[in-house]
Amino acid sequence: MHEYSELGLPRAGLALVRELLTERTGLHYPEDREDVLAERLAAIVIDRGFHSYLDLYYLLKYEDDPRDWARVIDELSVPETYFWREVDQIRAVIDRLVPKMAARRPAQPLRIWSIPCASGEEPLTIAMLLEEAGWFDRIPIEVHASDASPAIVARAAQGRYRGRAFRALPPAMKEKYFVAEDGGWRPVDALRSRISSLSVVNLLEADRFGPLTTCPFVFCRNAFIYFSPAAIRRTVDIFAATMPTPGYLCVGASESLLNLTTAFTLQEVDGAFVYAKPEKGAD
């Protein structure tokens, strides 16, 4: 097939766009998902008055305008998530690892980074569990949230959620931490205030955001399922070089780093798994 059939756009240049996309963002679209890539980028090609994806390639490659890249990321982002997703891992970190870290560094703020944060459900889940455990009353805590898509970060900042976002959240937690507004729900102000920052961050350039990559707890979940192996390795290398020791990297349940790094070791914590960056000489 030589055209994106629904819109009649020539496929010329689509393979080049695919390669450039992986190089710059880590997102990987194999040939059998080329239709998905073509469909998601078609609106940009049409809006710019281009005649093929080759024109889009030249725009991204040689003009390299951050605004164009931002729109590409917005079009390709997969914001599907929900509160309480894979909550056992978050609970294990808060119940078992946060106390150990707090005891080691009592004078320093405990810092947690959620990337990608999508529209904010994960960092808010982390904040709810920290609140329930009473940690915000005991020590200074920072919960940071980032995503590569400016549009999704804007949605997280707006903080408006509808029914499907709550499908796993216990009703009592919804009643406690959310209020009805404009046909949806928003977090109560006390919960919103627990999110220290929202920012746009490309994982492949995470080392440019030093204060965030030095967080001892990083939740980088369900991003690597969309990445090429080289992009995963590059991202993990950034975390390995910048995270403190001990430090804990949490990935999604379907993701594995075992064949990609020796800097992190897989640990079981209360039935959940995390990747730990141990201190030198530690068992």
C-alpha positions in Angstrom: 0.0 0.0 0.0 1.5 3.3 -1.0 -1.1 5.7 0.3 -2.9 6.3 3.6 -6.1 5.1 2.0 -8.7 7.0 4.0 -7.2 10.4 3.3 -5.3 9.7 0.1 -2.0 10.8 1.5 1.1 9.4 -0.1 3.2 7.2 2.2 6.4 8.8 0.9 8.6 9.7 3.8 6.6 7.8 6.5 9.4 5.4 7.2 11.8 8.3 7.6 9.3 10.0 10.1 9.1 6.7 12.0 12.9 6.5 12.3 13.2 10.1 13.3 10.5 9.8 15.9 12.2 6.9 17.6 15.5 8.7 17.6 14.1 11.9 19.2 11.4 10.5 21.5 11.9 6.8 21.9 8.4 6.0 20.5 8.6 3.0 18.2 6.1 2.1 15.5 7.0 -1.2 13.8 5.9 -1.7 10.2 2.8 -3.6 11.2 1.6 -0.4 13.1 2.4 2.0 10.3 -1.3 2.6 9.7 -1.7 3.8 13.3 1.2 6.2 12.8 -0.1 7.5 9.5 -3.6 8.1 11.0 -2.3 10.0 14.0 0.0 12.2 12.0 -2.4 12.8 9.1 -4.0 15.9 10.7 -0.6 17.6 11.0 0.2 16.9 7.4 -3.1 18.2 6.2 -3.2 21.3 8.4 0.3 22.3 7.2 -0.8 22.0 3.6 1.7 19.2 3.0 1.3 16.7 0.2 3.0 13.7 1.9 4.7 12.6 5.1 8.0 13.4 3.5 7.2 17.1 3.9 6.6 16.5 7.6 9.9 14.7 7.8 11.8 17.7 6.4 9.9 20.0 8.7 10.8 18.0 11.8 14.3 17.1 10.8 15.6 20.4 9.5 13.4 23.2 11.0 13.4 21.3 14.3 10.9 23.7 15.9 9.9 22.6 19.4 6.3 23.6 18.7 6.1 21.2 15.8 7.5 18.4 17.9 5.1 19.2 20.7 2.1 18.7 18.4 3.5 15.4 17.1 3.8 14.2 20.7 0.3 15.4 21.5 -1.1 13.5 18.5 0.8 10.3 19.4 0.3 10.3 23.2 -1.8 7.5 24.8 -3.4 9.2 27.8 -5.5 6.2 28.8 -4.9 5.6 32.5 -6.9 5.7 35.8 -6.7 6.2 39.5 -5.4 3.2 41.5 -3.7 1.6 38.5 -1.2 -1.1 39.6 -1.7 0.3 43.1 0.0 -2.6 44.9 3.4 -1.4 43.7 2.7 2.1 44.9 1.5 0.9 48.2 4.5 -1.3 48.7 6.8 1.6 48.0 5.0 3.8 50.5 4.5 1.2 53.2 8.0 -0.4 53.0 10.5 1.8 51.2 9.4 5.3 52.1 10.0 4.7 55.9 13.5 3.4 55.2 14.3 6.4 53.1 12.8 8.9 55.6 14.9 7.4 58.3 18.1 7.6 56.2 17.5 11.3 55.2 15.4 12.9 58.0 16.5 16.4 57.1 15.9 16.2 53.4 12.5 16.3 51.6 11.4 12.9 50.3 11.1 13.3 46.5 9.0 11.2 44.1 8.8 11.6 40.4 5.9 10.3 38.2 6.9 10.2 34.5 4.9 9.8 32.3 2.1 11.2 34.5 -0.5 11.3 31.7 -3.4 13.4 32.9 -2.4 13.2 36.5 -4.0 10.1 37.8 -0.8 8.4 38.9 0.8 11.3 40.9 -2.6 11.9 42.5 -2.8 8.3 43.5 0.6 8.5 45.0 -0.4 11.6 46.9 -3.6 10.0 48.2 -1.7 7.0 49.6 0.9 9.2 51.2 -1.9 11.2 52.7 -3.6 8.1 54.0 -0.4 6.9 55.6 0.1 10.3 57.3 3.5 11.0 55.6 2.7 14.6 54.7 2.3 15.4 58.4 5.6 13.8 59.4 8.2 14.9 56.8 8.5 17.3 53.9 7.5 15.4 50.7 7.6 16.5 47.0 5.6 14.7 44.4 6.6 15.8 40.9 4.8 14.9 37.7 5.9 15.1 34.0 4.9 13.9 30.6 6.2 14.4 27.1 2.9 15.8 25.8 2.2 19.5 26.5 -1.5 18.9 25.9 -1.7 16.1 28.4 0.3 18.1 31.0 -2.3 20.9 30.5 -5.1 18.4 31.2 -3.3 17.3 34.4 -3.0 20.9 35.5 -6.7 21.4 34.8 -7.5 18.4 36.9 -11.0 17.4 35.6 -11.8 13.7 35.5 -14.8 11.6 34.4 -16.2 8.2 35.2 -13.6 5.9 33.6 -10.8 7.5 35.5 -12.4 6.2 38.8 -13.1 2.6 37.7 -10.6 1.2 40.2 -10.7 3.8 42.9 -12.5 2.8 46.1 -15.7 4.8 46.4 -14.7 6.1 49.9 -11.5 7.5 48.4 -13.4 9.2 45.6 -15.8 10.8 48.2 -12.9 11.9 50.4 -10.6 13.4 47.8 -12.8 14.6 44.9 -15.7 17.0 44.4 -18.2 17.1 41.6 -17.8 19.9 39.1 -19.0 20.7 35.6 -20.2 17.2 34.9 -17.0 15.6 36.2 -14.9 15.5 39.3 -11.9 17.5 40.5 -9.4 16.8 43.3 -10.0 18.7 46.5 -7.6 21.6 46.9 -5.7 19.9 49.7 -4.9 17.0 47.4 -4.0 19.2 44.4 -1.5 21.1 46.6 0.4 17.9 47.2 1.7 17.9 43.6 4.8 20.0 43.8 5.3 20.5 40.0 4.0 19.6 36.6 6.4 19.8 33.7 6.9 18.7 30.1 9.8 16.2 29.8 11.0 14.0 27.0 12.3 10.8 28.6 15.2 10.7 26.2 16.3 14.1 27.4 15.6 13.5 31.1 19.2 14.2 32.0 18.5 17.9 31.2 16.2 18.0 34.2 18.7 17.2 36.9 16.6 18.0 40.0 14.0 15.5 38.9 16.3 12.7 37.9 17.9 12.8 41.3 14.6 11.8 43.0 15.2 8.5 44.9 11.8 7.2 43.8 10.9 7.3 40.1 7.6 5.8 38.7 8.3 5.4 35.0 5.4 3.0 34.3 3.9 1.9 31.0 6.1 4.1 28.8 8.6 1.5 27.8 5.9 -0.7 26.1 5.9 2.0 23.4 9.7 2.4 23.2 12.4 0.8 21.1 14.9 -1.3 23.0 17.6 1.3 22.3 15.4 4.1 23.7 14.6 2.0 26.8 18.4 1.4 27.4 19.2 5.1 26.9 16.5 6.1 29.4 17.5 3.6 32.0 21.1 4.7 31.6 20.1 8.2 32.4 18.3 7.0 35.6 21.3 4.9 36.5 23.7 7.8 36.1 21.6 10.4 38.0 19.4 8.7 40.6 20.9 8.5 44.1 21.7 5.3 45.9 19.7 3.8 47.2 17.1 4.7 44.6 14.1 2.9 43.3 12.8 2.8 39.7 9.2 1.5 39.2 8.2 0.2 35.8 4.9 -1.3 34.6 3.9 -4.8 35.4 4.4 -5.9 31.8 7.8 -4.2 31.5 11.2 -5.8 32.3 14.7 -4.3 32.5 16.5 -7.6 33.3 18.2 -7.8 29.9 19.0 -4.1 29.7 20.9 -3.0 32.8 23.0 -4.2 35.6 22.8 -0.9 37.4 19.4 -1.8 38.9 18.5 -5.1 40.6 15.0 -6.5 40.7 13.5 -6.6 44.2 10.3 -8.0 45.5 8.6 -5.7 48.1 5.3 -6.9 49.6 4.5 -9.0 46.5 5.3 -6.1 44.1 8.5 -5.6 42.1 10.7 -2.6 41.9 14.2 -2.0 40.4 16.6 -0.9 43.1 19.9 1.0 42.5 21.8 -0.3 45.5 24.7 1.4 47.2 28.1 0.1 46.3 29.0 -2.9 48.4 25.4 -3.5 49.4 24.0 -6.9 49.1 
